[in-house]
Amino acid sequence: MAEVVYDLEDGEKLTVNLREPHWAALLAWLWPGAGHFYQRRFAKGFLYMTCVLSIYFLGLLWGTSRVVYASFKSEDFRWQYLCQVGVGTPAFPAIVQSMVVGNGSDPWWEIARRHPPVRDGSLRNDLLRESYQRLKPGEVLPAGQKPIIDGFMAPPGGESSLSENDVLGMWHFELGHFFEIGTVYTGRWPAQHARHLRCVRGSDDSDAAGKGEEGRYRQGATMMPLFTIGLLGQLTDVARIWYALPLVVAISLVYGATRHEQTREVLSHSMRFFVWTLVFFAIILGVLWVGGFWN
């Protein structure tokens, strides 16, 4: 069994038994926090589970479950799912739905039905408007027409097109910026994958032990601009920045937990990371605001 020893600020040493690290990493991927529970690091396990799952399910709620789906067609290659599956078991229904739809069946766990697209070349505005629109409660399609079904975490139904409207286009239209924000929340941050690595290596207190506080600040300063720039790339509208606050809080806590083992040091580092992230946000937004006067 692997062990890691940390030098604490009071001169004492803390020994953590990592048990079987690779088994712990697998558990951490299957369910956030499970790897740390297995290692009997209960406080960190609860923190990881709370932060990762709360952000994931909040994004899934904002995106009405449509932002998490597995599709690898050339017209709709959902590369974001490769990030979303890092949350583990909560993302597995998307794989099941992809297999069901791929076999030609309707998706399970139906959440909406839609009008099929117009196929007869009609230019009637009422028919064109109905294409891919959701059916109203009690509405029945004419004989011979089959509705397109939206399923929970299922890929968009019907044909995909890069030049014409399709179901995915309707999802973007109906959800607006919540489709982008939900995607960011569910597929978000490299920090979620860092929790798997920490089950193998432990926290980075041991790495930074010989570097002092300056080394620890430098490690945090390296990640903060990269994370902030990536997040601003998705939340370009100033009105959407407020949606970033829960994500920044969760990432700050998780990042602090990857650097330290004791709760007090985790919270202290998380607070510093949170403050510096907000400062960096303010600087970037200030530059964008000033730059707007030159356009």
Residue pairs with C-beta under 8 A, 6 or more apart in sequence:
1 17
1 18
1 19
1 20
2 17
2 18
2 19
2 20
2 21
3 15
3 16
3 17
3 18
4 15
4 16
4 18
4 201
4 202
4 203
4 206
5 13
5 14
5 15
5 16
5 206
6 13
6 14
6 15
6 16
6 202
6 203
6 205
6 206
6 209
6 261
7 13
7 205
7 206
7 209
8 14
8 262
9 265
14 261
14 262
16 39
16 41
16 202
16 261
17 39
17 40
18 24
18 39
18 199
18 200
18 202
19 38
19 39
21 199
21 200
21 201
22 200
23 38
24 35
24 36
24 38
24 39
24 199
24 200
25 35
25 196
25 197
25 199
25 200
26 35
27 34
27 35
27 37
27 38
27 199
28 34
28 35
28 36
28 48
28 88
28 195
28 196
28 199
29 35
29 86
29 88
29 196
30 88
30 89
31 49
31 88
31 89
32 48
32 49
32 51
32 52
32 53
32 87
32 88
32 192
32 195
33 44
33 45
33 46
33 47
33 48
33 49
33 50
33 52
34 45
34 49
35 45
35 195
35 196
35 199
36 42
36 44
36 45
36 48
36 195
36 199
37 45
39 45
39 199
41 261
43 263
44 257
44 261
44 266
47 253
47 254
47 257
47 266
48 195
48 254
48 257
51 250
51 251
51 253
51 254
52 87
52 192
52 195
52 250
52 254
53 87
53 90
54 246
54 250
55 185
55 188
55 246
55 247
55 250
56 87
56 90
56 185
56 186
57 90
58 185
58 246
59 67
59 181
59 182
59 183
59 184
59 185
59 186
59 188
60 67
60 68
60 182
60 185
60 186
61 182
62 175
62 178
62 181
62 182
62 185
63 175
63 178
63 179
63 181
63 182
63 183
63 186
64 111
64 175
64 182
65 111
65 152
65 153
66 150
66 153
66 156
66 171
66 175
66 179
66 182
67 80
67 175
67 179
67 182
67 183
67 186
68 81
68 84
68 91
68 94
68 153
68 186
68 187
69 78
69 81
69 94
69 97
69 98
69 153
69 154
69 155
69 156
70 78
70 81
70 85
70 94
70 95
70 97
70 98
70 155
71 77
71 78
71 81
71 98
71 155
71 156
72 78
73 160
75 160
75 161
75 162
76 155
76 156
76 160
76 168
78 155
80 183
80 186
80 187
81 91
81 94
81 187
83 187
83 188
84 91
84 94
84 186
84 187
85 91
85 92
85 94
85 95
86 192
86 193
87 186
87 192
91 153
91 186
93 109
93 152
93 153
94 153
94 154
96 108
97 107
97 108
97 109
97 151
97 152
97 153
97 154
97 155
98 154
98 155
100 106
100 107
100 108
100 154
101 107
101 151
101 154
101 155
101 157
106 149
106 151
107 149
107 150
107 151
107 152
107 154
107 155
107 157
108 151
108 152
108 154
109 151
109 152
109 153
109 154
110 149
110 150
110 151
110 152
111 150
111 151
111 152
112 134
112 135
112 149
112 150
113 134
113 135
113 147
113 148
113 149
113 150
114 132
114 133
114 134
114 135
114 147
114 148
114 149
114 150
114 157
114 158
114 167
114 170
115 130
115 131
115 132
115 133
115 134
115 135
115 141
115 147
115 148
116 131
116 141
116 145
116 146
116 147
116 148
116 158
117 131
117 132
117 158
117 159
117 166
118 127
118 128
118 130
118 131
122 128
131 165
132 148
132 158
132 165
132 166
132 167
132 169
132 170
133 170
134 150
134 174
135 141
135 147
141 147
148 157
148 158
148 167
149 157
150 156
150 157
150 167
151 157
156 166
156 167
156 168
156 171
157 167
158 166
158 167
159 166
160 166
160 168
171 179
172 179
175 182
177 237
177 240
180 234
180 235
181 234
181 235
181 240
181 243
183 234
184 231
184 234
184 235
184 247
185 247
188 247
188 251
189 227
189 247
189 251
189 254
190 227
191 227
191 251
191 254
191 255
191 258
192 254
194 254
194 255
194 258
195 254
195 257
195 258
198 257
198 258
202 261
203 257
203 258
203 259
203 260
203 261
204 219
204 258
204 259
204 260
205 259
205 260
205 261
205 265
208 215
208 216
208 219
208 259
211 218
216 259
216 269
217 272
219 259
220 255
220 259
220 269
220 272
220 273
220 276
221 276
223 255
224 273
224 276
224 277
224 280
225 280
227 251
227 277
228 277
228 280
228 281
228 284
229 284
231 244
231 247
231 248
232 281
232 284
235 241
235 243
235 244
238 285
241 281
241 285
244 281
248 274
248 277
248 278
249 274
251 273
251 277
252 270
252 271
252 273
252 274
252 277
253 266
253 267
253 270
255 269
255 270
255 273
256 265
256 266
256 267
256 268
256 269
256 270
256 271
256 273
257 266
257 270
259 265
259 266
259 269
260 266
260 269
